[in-house]
Amino acid sequence: MKLTPHEEKILKIIKNNPKVVDQPAVRGIVAKKYGLTEKTLRNRIAELRKRGLLPKKSEPNPIEKKPLITENDEINLNAVWDIIRNNKKFLFKFSFCTTCLGLAYSLLATIYFASRISLYPAGELIQGGGSLGDFQGLAKSFGLGALGSAPTYNIPDIINSRKLKKDIVLKNWKTTKYPDSSNLVAFWDLDKPSFFSPLSSIRKILPSGNISAKKIDKELDEAILQLDELIGVKEEISGLISVTVLMQDPILASEIANYIAEYVKNFISVEQKREATRNRTFIEKQMKEAKLQNEKSEDLLTEFRKRNPLRLDTPTKEMKRERLESAVEENRAVYITLRQQFEIAKIDEAKEKLLINILDTAEPAVKKAKPKRTIIVLLSFFGGLLFAVPFAIYFDRRKN
């Protein structure tokens, strides 16, 4: 297309000053520079657009914001996706920061090693009662209500008891940190003043409630609370009980786990032995009383027979004789039964019972259990990504 010298001049002006097309202020200055008016230059630009020598002015299409909540009161996932897509940089920056925090935590966190034991209650402990179970019915038949039911032991309750944890804390353990052995208070440095403790400073300001305790008692209580978080007990439906111990030293973790197994085993054994002794003592006492009652009833029957020969019996004497004989038979039966149960109770007290089976003993761990750095970093990244979405939505709606 052939252009006139004037049109070529206008195109040259536009080429050297592209802003004259859209900005009237610039167009007025440039037009004056070339001896033209702003209106003339504007008209020439419009003519060149019509002839296709310049691109037509495009009208900016306003971005229509989709509502977050639809008419059916549902979340508009398309709108949320658009916001996420438009704020990708912000989301990744935020998740990158949380990932760095998670990585720093995983590198600085205390390393723990896990040791595990598994226990299984033996048959006698599951059934409970032992030889006393047969005697319960007999005791009730004769009105002997003093006999209580045989005790049952819940192994998780024993493991979670403060008594066991106190024994573990105060027991001296050989560790890499203390080869000559030390208790857990010293192992965790609870007996040493902390370099800086904001909580301790706050506690000094707040009223104490007029409660004073010894330093060793406070350290012991803190150690028990810390140990409580490091011992996990899990009971399966089958009755299998798993105990997991976490410690900074793998050998210490295995020794504590094995100590727990032996403690539970010895505790139940001693308690069962004590219960068997109590049962034997009670049966022996009842047996002595039954023997006295039997001897007394026999003496009464003997005296009655001496005073009243059988050939001189009257109906009244005959009835009395039958009652005395019945009392003798009843007391004799009670004494014989108690004597049998007494012998069984002595055997029950003397024999060794298998009450706890230790299926798996603890061994020192070969790799750390906590912290799981890979999982922490991944959770930090995806958690930060999810946590940043509400902020992105808020800032996007606030901006528009």
C-alpha positions, 0 to 999 in steps of 0.5 A: 500500500502506497503511503503519502509523505504525511502518512509516512511522517505520522508512522515514523512519529508513532514508531519513535514514540509508541506512547502517543497511541494511547496517552493523550498527554504524551501525544500533545507534547510529541505533536507540538514537537513536530509542528502538529496539534494533538487533535490532528495527530489523534485523527491521523492515528485513527485513520491509520487504524481504519486502514489497518496500518495500526492495530485497533485499540483493544478494550480491556476485558474486566475480569469477572470474579466468580463468587465463592459461594454458589446460589445453592450455598455450596463452595465454588471450587472453580473460584477457589482454583482460580485464586490458587492459580493466580497466587501460585507464587504466594502459596509456594513462598509460604510453604517454602517458609513452613518447610524450612521451619519443619526442617530446622525442627527435625534437625534440632529436635531430640533424637529418640530410640525405641525398644519394645516388649510384648507380654501375654497373660497366662491361663491362670491369670486370665481365668482368675480364682485358682483353687479358691474358685471351687471354694467360693460356692462352698463358702456361700453354701455355709454362709461364709461371706468373708471370702472375697473373690480372687483379684484380677490384675490389669497389666496396663494399669500396673505399667502406668502406675506412679509406683513403677515410674518412680522406681524407674526414675530413681534406679541407677542406669548405666548410659553413654552419658553416665558410664558409672550409672545415674538416675533419670533425674541426672540423665535429663539434667533436671537437677541442674538450673536451666540457662534461661527458662521463661516459665520459671520466671513467670512462676516466680511472679505468680502467687505460689499458693503457699505450697512449699516442696523440696527440690528433690520432690519437684525434680522427681515429679518432673522426671515422672511426668517426662517418663510418662510421655515416653512409655506407650502401652497398647493392648490388643483384642487378643490380650497381647500387650505391647510396651514401647519405651522411647529414650535418647540412649538405645541401651537405656531404652531396652533396659527400661523396657525389660525392667518393666517386664520383670517388674510386672511379672514379679508384682503379679507373682508376689500379689498372687502369692500374698493372696494365696497365703491370705486364702490359706490362712482364712481356710485354716481359721475356718477349719479350726472353728469347724473342728471345734463345732464338730467336736462339740456336737459329737460330745453332746451326742455322746452325753445324750447316748450315755444318759438315754439308752436306745431301748428306753427311747420315747418319741421325744428322745428319739427326735432329739437323738436324730437332731444331734446325729444330724448336727454331727454329720453336718459339722463333720461334712463341713470340717472334711470339706474345709480340710480338703480345701486347706490342703489344696490351699497349701499346695496353691501357696507353695507352687510356682505359677506362670502368670505372665508370658514375656513373648518379646524382650527388648533389644537396643534399637539400631536406628532412631525412632524420632524425629522422622525428618522426611515425614516432618518436611513433607507435612510441613510443605503440604501443611503450609500449602493448605494453610496458605490457601485461606490467606490467598482467598482473603487477600484476593477478595480484599484486593478486589 
